[in-house]
């Protein structure tokens, strides 16, 4: 079964540094998402992306965050100047379309640790 | 998305059938019911989705009564590897693009 793959599995970064998290969505999917989960808390929506632009974003997704689909396969999340509170698991997801009948498929995440 | 209520945690012995019930009193006509499973240190995984009556796949069954104000996820003969958090989500076909996760039900399977 096709999978969403994320790299790296664990990223350790100094506070204030830039970090890029990478994702390869399922190949025929059109919609892409980033979520995060702080340890012990709920999975939170960050952003959704379609047709090379952001379609929805949460209040968490401020100016420090950006997303990009640099080629036909990768989908990246960039945090420009990391803060301690950015430490979390970051999950990428993709779906063939919007709507409940098109469930999102999640990767296994990147654990981001900010020192 | 319709608000959902599910137990915070459940314990079960290996080999037993587990039923997790989710209440969604404000479910709308176009809403579907979707369940995800999340293992520790992994991403949520889609398990099953339904609109009414019963849906079954190789992993679970989903029972939805006629009034659709609740649903029950049934896991047959659980094993230790079914220990996970299970999320009930309710949303319409018109398309939400984001999934809003609650706290889910933490299922602990005991040997």
Interface residues (C-beta under 8 A of the other chain):
Chain A: X4 X31 X33 X35 X42 X43 X44 X45 X48 X50 X55 X56 X58 X89 X91 X93 X97 X98 X99 X100 X101 X102 X103 X104 X105 X106 X107 X108 X109 X111
Chain B: X31 X32 X34 X38 X41 X42 X43 X44 X45 X46 X49 X89 X91 X92 X93 X94 X95 X96 X97 X98 X99 X100 X101 X102 X103
